[in-house]
Amino acid sequence: MATPVFLTVDTEIVWRHHVDGLDLDTLYERSFEPAGVGVSYQLEMLARHGLKASFFVDPMPALLYGLDPIKRIVDTIQEGGQRVQLHLHPCWTKARRGDGGASYGLFELVDYSFDDQQGLIAGARDMLVAAGAKMPIAFRAGSYGANDDTIAALSTLGFEYDSSHNGSAHPRPSAISLPVEQIAPIAFGGLIEVPVTLIEERPGSMRNFQICALSVGEMRAALDHAVAEQHAVVTIVNHGFELANRAGTSPNGVHVRRFDALCALLDERRDSLPTQHFADRPVLALGHQDAPLGPSAARLRWRQAEQLWSNLVSERAA
């Protein structure tokens, strides 16, 4: 039995670049196309390997910068053959241009009431569609900051999937009332929750399957584990800006190599690990008791050494 893979890319104007007061063109470049390894590079690699990815796009910065930058990135993604779903960072609700980030709304969706969450999600959905996206059916909260009110609001608004549950960020900001170890898709609150895949890096300590979080060896082992144990799904996270350094001025070589290697792995294993779009509405096996990959001291030490190199060298590149 094949294990479907949701390769997801959270795609957003980066708050720290707004705080730095960058002009709109530079803000766009460093958030969406940093150092030549942003969304367009990722689309190229996905096309080269024949993979599907869902780009969770946050339209909330349009409240400050207008719809044009959101439309531009939505067009780029859809013209690249991939699908757009909804992402939302509520801090943009009270942001102002030119004040160095002094003005902002609450950063986590979980800090809003049900009614406020419903209004925020509905407004963000409408802005995303106004920017040219097809009607979204899947959602991921910014920073995974969702709770049961979020799920109820999404269900009321007609969404079919949420992918905010991340046990490594539980109980806050990822506050959905599911077990920390829940990685299998599950019918929950009127929709299907598709949690982010986890590995156990140390006994009792979880780490999410994200490009900047796992080494190639850990990713390979997690995929092997999912196939061997016939997991219901694997859900992987990346960001549009994640392959560059935090300043968005230079590629992070460690992260680029990880992303390229992951694309190659998924290409090689397409029969057992086929990538899917949420928009495909693939049939998912619900009710599985899938368990994260167990810890390995050797894999952990290798990643820590690699991460040290990333922090000391790749992140400091000009």
Secondary structure, DSSP 8 states (H G I E B T S, - for coil): ----EEEEEEE---HHHHHTT--HHHHHHHHHSGGG-SHHHHHHHHHHHT---EEEE--TTHHHH-SHHHHHHHHHHHHTT-EEEEEE-GGGGG--TTSTT-----S-GGGS-HHHHHHHHHHHHHHHHHTT-----EEEEGGG---HHHHHHHHHTT--EE----GGGTTTT---SS-TT--S-EEETTEEE----EEEEETTEEEE-BTTTS-HHHHHHHHHHHHHTT-S-EEEEEETTTTB-TTSSSB-HHHHHHHHHHHHHHHHTTTTS-B--GGG------S-----B---HHHHHHHHHHHHHHHHTGGG--
